[in-house]
Amino acid sequence: MMRSLLRSFSNLILQPNCLLCDRAAREPICPACQRRLQHYQRPDPAAFWQGDLPLWVWGHYAGALKQAIARLKYDNKPELARSLGFWLGASWQSSPPLSSRPVLVPIPMHATKQQQRGFNQAELIARSFGHYTRLRLATGLVRVRATEAMFGLSPAARDRNITDAFQLAADFQRRPPRQPVLLVDDIYTTGATAREAARVLAAAQIPVAGIAAIATTRERP
Ligand SMILES: [Zn+2]
């Protein structure tokens, strides 16, 4: 009795279910779900690494990857950010596009919203990215204005919605980083959020190398 109890207890601990399909799995994401996600991995993460604000991106925001990000954010699965951040870190590490080592700055969430959700997925992704790449993570920005969800807004409305949403965090006001900043977010769509974040940093003479994101809706650079 005791032994079977112990066994079922250790199974519970050692064999958590896959975060995506709920089947028993040894890893946080089971091999079948990993394959489904990797179907959306872009062959060249550096394809968008160009222009004023270069983008380093792991995958295409569609299908299983889109569902996984939704699950992470709206179904309270912050552990998913760890795997996705690792994959993003691995892609960066395999061919880093910068000669210097940037400081990772996650796109911040408004405090009220973060309290509701319990976590900021961009921060969790950046943390995991940083573990993999050994890049330093910093709270460089704070979100001082709650904004509407960007989903469904036109590009012009997105720009208006995000203007003045960020401020330099106390850390960066006291001690601006010497290295350039790499912003980190979960999804990159029109880039309005990233541009506004970069504008605030640039106004404080902090160079921004680009942004790393798990997924983009963009098809072409
Ligand atoms: Zn699975």
Boltz pocket constraint, residues with backbone or C-beta under 6 A from the ligand:
constraints:
  - pocket:
      binder: B
      contacts: [[A, 18], [A, 19], [A, 20], [A, 21], [A, 22], [A, 23], [A, 25], [A, 29], [A, 30], [A, 31], [A, 32], [A, 33], [A, 34]]
      max_distance: 6.0
